[in-house]
Amino acid sequence: MKKPELELLLDRVSTWPSAAQQDLLDSIAEIESRHDLIYRLSDGDRIAVQRGLTDLRENRLASDETVAALFNRFRT
């Protein structure tokens, strides 16, 4: 769809009943969320990231050797 076609469509939308306009807005928001390349953190995500950063700063992460040993244990 080209910009002039989109502008004509939007002009027509302004004549639609408000419920139909709301349906269009809801649809656009849903489509945009599926194609949005920016991941938006939930509150839970934000808390988990902060916890991980705190663990990193306080050197509370497993060493590479510990992680490798754990993986090796479960591979056999």
C-alpha positions as CSV (number, residue, x, y, z in Angstrom):
1,M,0.0,0.0,0.0
2,K,1.3,3.4,-0.9
3,K,1.1,6.5,1.2
4,P,-1.7,8.2,-0.8
5,E,-3.8,5.0,-0.6
6,L,-3.2,4.9,3.2
7,E,-4.2,8.6,3.5
8,L,-7.5,7.9,1.6
9,L,-8.2,5.0,3.8
10,L,-7.6,7.1,7.0
11,D,-9.9,9.8,5.6
12,R,-12.7,7.2,5.3
13,V,-12.0,5.8,8.7
14,S,-12.9,9.2,10.2
15,T,-16.5,8.7,8.9
16,W,-16.8,5.3,10.6
17,P,-18.8,4.8,13.8
18,S,-16.7,5.1,16.9
19,A,-17.0,1.4,17.7
20,A,-15.5,0.5,14.3
21,Q,-12.8,3.1,14.8
22,Q,-11.9,1.5,18.1
23,D,-11.8,-1.9,16.4
24,L,-9.3,-0.5,13.9
25,L,-7.2,1.0,16.7
26,D,-7.2,-2.4,18.5
27,S,-6.2,-4.2,15.4
28,I,-3.4,-1.8,14.6
29,A,-2.0,-2.1,18.1
30,E,-2.1,-5.9,17.9
31,I,-0.4,-5.9,14.5
32,E,2.2,-3.4,15.6
33,S,3.0,-5.5,18.7
34,R,3.7,-8.6,16.5
35,H,6.1,-6.6,14.3
36,D,7.7,-4.5,17.0
37,L,11.4,-5.1,17.0
38,I,11.9,-3.6,20.5
39,Y,11.3,-6.0,23.3
40,R,9.4,-4.4,26.1
41,L,10.3,-5.7,29.6
42,S,7.5,-6.7,31.9
43,D,7.9,-5.8,35.6
44,G,9.0,-9.4,36.3
45,D,11.6,-9.2,33.5
46,R,12.9,-5.9,34.9
47,I,13.2,-7.4,38.4
48,A,15.0,-10.5,37.0
49,V,17.5,-8.3,35.0
50,Q,18.2,-6.2,38.1
51,R,18.8,-9.4,40.2
52,G,21.1,-10.8,37.6
53,L,23.1,-7.5,37.4
54,T,23.4,-7.5,41.2
55,D,24.6,-11.1,41.2
56,L,27.2,-10.1,38.5
57,R,28.4,-7.1,40.5
58,E,28.7,-9.2,43.6
59,N,30.5,-12.0,41.8
60,R,27.8,-14.6,42.6
61,L,27.9,-16.3,39.2
62,A,29.0,-19.9,38.6
63,S,32.4,-20.3,37.1
64,D,32.8,-21.7,33.5
65,E,34.2,-24.8,35.0
66,T,31.2,-25.3,37.4
67,V,28.8,-24.8,34.5
68,A,30.7,-27.2,32.2
69,A,30.8,-29.9,35.0
70,L,27.0,-29.5,35.5
71,F,26.3,-29.9,31.8
72,N,28.7,-32.9,31.5
73,R,26.9,-34.5,34.5
74,F,23.5,-34.4,32.8
75,R,24.8,-35.4,29.3
76,T,25.8,-38.9,30.5
